């Protein structure tokens, strides 16, 4: 009888201890949430066309030691597009149909370590079309701050961007300082 009572008593003690350890450990390995800090850069370029966007909003959960746990989502306000030349800016906004599709968004599906940094596989939605992309990036960790530098390429016609003068491909460059 004493042995049964002892086993039940041990179970009552061990289960809460195990749960507390698991919760504590999972909190320790949780990804850090980073907030975008100004000034950031979201630029695009190819040949005669180049420009930038403002209006970046992002939710970045990333820990460089556990990139597989990362979750990255971001959106950009299309109306903030600027080429530096009024007419080119208006043509670019028209090509993106900014009135009907006011945001460009990205949501990661996985993040992994690569030979040159990290790869964020995800879905880019542009002009109402969603396609897979891979953002190649590095992360310069400075304690409570850091900088994400990345790039990827898109083919505009894959997103139904077919206005005359649209390049065959566009390189997108990112420089995003962050803080905890």
Buried (B, 14 or more C-beta within 10 A) or exposed (E): EEEEEEEEEEEEEEEEEEEEEEEEEEEEEEBBEBEBEEEBBBBBBBEEBBBBBBBBEBBBBBBBEBBEEBBBBBBBBBBBBBBEEEEBBEBBBEBBBBEEBBBBBBBBEEBEEEEEBBBBEBBBBBBEEBEEBBBBBEBEBEEEBBBBBBEBEBEBEEBBBEEEEBBEEBBBBBBBBBEE
